[in-house]
Amino acid sequence: MTTPAVSIVVRCRDEAAHLGGVLDGVLSQAGAPPYEVLAIDSGSRDGTLALLGRYPVRVERLRPEAFTWGRALNLGARLAHGEIVVYLSAHCRPLSGSWLATLVAPLAEPAVVATFGRQVPIPGVNPIEAIAQARLFPAAPPAGVCFSNANAAVRRAAVLVHPFDEDVPAAEDHLWACQVDGPERIVYVPAAAVAHSHPMTLREWCFRFYINGLAGEYARRRCGIDMPWDSHEPSSSTGSRTRSFLRLAATLARGREVRALARLPAYAFARTVWYTRGVREGARRYGSSGRG
């Protein structure tokens, strides 16, 4: 078998509801370098493993108790056969047959160490999240983030030399990107788009905001780095929080997103209470050391 030039690494756990469509999109790519697909599973129990068995995919395991986002990414890079590693979340479906070729094309330039593509919200799934996605992943550069590994390509050698942080609870991609310094650079490729949305549920929001609070404290106290959401989270001021949520409600109302408006109190609760809990737990867990 010809050694692939690209290894597509998909992290998954209980993703049977979405993974089939993602793999169909991945395996129908045209005009791309030779590629393999490697799934890193961390304890799926919903039929994900049976689904993977129906596709030409190499499956490796990471024990659930050992899982972190960064550890899964690093394992994928170590196990990859290609010189370029494409990271793709198990619920990010490529939107075109040229997604892969477009995503890896800028890596032909030696100074480009990584690329990342656009994330397009799935219509009707989560209008609240879609507002942020439009800002973070616009149709034309610049992006609102410096990097995202939900839909990204990196040089394998770069990850082996500078691995992803395996202890940070979230945003390991942001911490990794902060290591990239001239002449190396990361390129946003909006034409390499995927469909990506998270469910509009209280459970999902509580989890996301809690780990964001934890990660923000980890980054500040252990790495001396601010997380990208720090400037967007409501401050401790009740007035600031109220104005933030009123602006969000007005945007949803203009779009006639009735279902999302009905869920807004749950979102506000999770964003305020669970983010604060994460910050407090992060301060306790990671100590009170300052920057540096």
Backbone hydrogen bonds, N-H to C=O, Kabsch-Sander energy under -0.5 kcal/mol:
donor,donor_aa,acceptor,acceptor_aa,energy
5,A,34,P,-1.8
6,V,34,P,-1.8
7,S,84,I,-2.6
8,I,6,V,-0.5
8,I,36,E,-2.9
9,V,7,S,-0.7
9,V,86,V,-3.5
10,V,8,I,-0.6
10,V,38,L,-2.7
11,R,9,V,-0.6
11,R,88,L,-0.6
12,C,40,I,-2.6
18,H,15,E,-1.5
19,L,15,E,-2.9
20,G,16,A,-0.6
22,V,18,H,-1.5
23,L,19,L,-2.9
24,D,20,G,-2.4
25,G,21,G,-1.8
26,V,22,V,-2.4
27,L,23,L,-2.8
28,S,25,G,-0.7
29,Q,26,V,-1.1
30,A,97,G,-3.0
36,E,6,V,-2.1
38,L,8,I,-3.3
39,A,58,R,-3.0
40,I,10,V,-2.7
41,D,39,A,-0.7
41,D,60,E,-2.7
42,S,12,C,-1.8
51,L,47,G,-2.3
52,L,48,T,-2.6
53,G,49,L,-1.7
54,R,51,L,-1.7
55,Y,52,L,-1.8
57,V,55,Y,-2.3
58,R,37,V,-2.6
60,E,39,A,-2.9
62,L,41,D,-2.6
66,A,63,R,-1.6
67,F,63,R,-0.7
67,F,64,P,-1.1
72,A,68,T,-2.2
73,L,69,W,-1.9
74,N,70,G,-2.5
75,L,71,R,-2.4
76,G,72,A,-2.2
77,A,73,L,-1.9
78,R,74,N,-2.3
79,L,75,L,-2.2
80,A,76,G,-1.2
83,E,5,A,-0.6
84,I,5,A,-1.7
85,V,154,V,-2.9
86,V,7,S,-2.9
86,V,84,I,-0.5
87,Y,85,V,-0.6
87,Y,152,A,-2.2
88,L,9,V,-2.3
89,S,150,A,-2.4
90,A,11,R,-0.9
92,C,89,S,-2.0
93,R,91,H,-0.7
93,R,195,A,-1.7
95,L,193,A,-2.3
99,W,96,S,-1.2
102,T,98,S,-2.5
103,L,99,W,-2.3
104,V,100,L,-2.2
105,A,101,A,-1.2
107,L,104,V,-1.6
108,A,105,A,-1.9
109,E,106,P,-1.8
112,V,109,E,-1.9
113,V,111,A,-0.6
113,V,185,R,-2.5
114,A,185,R,-1.0
115,T,153,A,-2.8
116,F,187,V,-1.8
117,G,151,N,-2.5
118,R,189,V,-0.8
120,V,118,R,-0.5
120,V,194,V,-3.3
125,V,122,I,-1.9
126,N,122,I,-0.6
130,A,126,N,-2.2
131,I,127,P,-1.0
131,I,128,I,-0.6
132,A,128,I,-0.8
133,Q,129,E,-2.3
134,A,130,A,-2.0
135,R,131,I,-1.0
136,L,132,A,-2.6
137,F,133,Q,-3.0
144,G,136,L,-2.4
145,V,136,L,-0.7
151,N,148,S,-0.7
152,A,87,Y,-2.4
153,A,115,T,-2.2
154,V,85,V,-2.8
155,R,113,V,-1.9
156,R,83,E,-2.7
158,A,155,R,-0.7
159,V,155,R,-1.4
160,L,156,R,-2.2
161,V,157,A,-1.9
162,H,158,A,-2.6
175,L,171,A,-1.7
176,W,172,E,-2.1
177,A,173,D,-2.3
178,C,174,H,-1.6
179,Q,176,W,-1.6
180,V,177,A,-1.2
184,E,181,D,-1.5
185,R,111,A,-2.1
187,V,114,A,-2.2
189,V,116,F,-3.1
192,A,189,V,-1.8
193,A,191,A,-1.5
194,V,118,R,-1.8
195,A,93,R,-2.7
196,H,120,V,-2.4
196,H,194,V,-0.5
201,T,199,P,-1.5
205,W,201,T,-2.2
206,C,202,L,-2.9
207,F,203,R,-2.1
208,R,204,E,-2.6
209,F,205,W,-2.8
210,Y,206,C,-2.0
211,I,207,F,-2.3
212,N,208,R,-1.8
213,G,209,F,-2.1
214,L,210,Y,-2.3
215,A,211,I,-2.9
216,G,212,N,-2.3
217,E,213,G,-1.6
218,Y,214,L,-2.4
219,A,215,A,-2.9
220,R,216,G,-2.0
221,R,217,E,-2.7
222,R,218,Y,-2.9
223,C,218,Y,-0.7
223,C,219,A,-1.1
224,G,219,A,-0.8
224,G,220,R,-0.5
225,I,219,A,-2.2
230,D,227,M,-1.6
231,S,228,P,-0.6
232,H,229,W,-1.7
233,E,229,W,-1.9
241,R,237,S,-2.1
242,T,238,T,-2.4
243,R,239,G,-2.4
244,S,240,S,-2.1
245,F,241,R,-2.2
246,L,242,T,-2.2
247,R,243,R,-2.2
248,L,244,S,-1.9
249,A,245,F,-2.6
250,A,246,L,-2.3
251,T,247,R,-2.1
252,L,248,L,-2.2
253,A,249,A,-2.4
254,R,250,A,-2.3
255,G,251,T,-1.4
256,R,253,A,-1.4
257,E,252,L,-2.6
258,V,256,R,-1.5
261,L,257,E,-2.2
262,A,258,V,-1.9
263,R,259,R,-1.1
264,L,260,A,-0.7
264,L,261,L,-0.7
267,Y,263,R,-2.0
268,A,264,L,-3.0
269,F,265,P,-2.3
270,A,266,A,-2.3
271,R,267,Y,-2.9
272,T,268,A,-2.1
273,V,269,F,-2.9
274,W,269,F,-0.7
274,W,270,A,-0.8
275,Y,270,A,-1.2
276,T,272,T,-1.2
277,R,273,V,-2.2
278,G,274,W,-2.1
279,V,275,Y,-2.3
280,R,276,T,-2.5
281,E,277,R,-2.8
282,G,278,G,-2.7
283,A,279,V,-2.4
284,R,280,R,-1.9
285,R,281,E,-3.0
286,Y,282,G,-2.8
287,G,283,A,-0.6
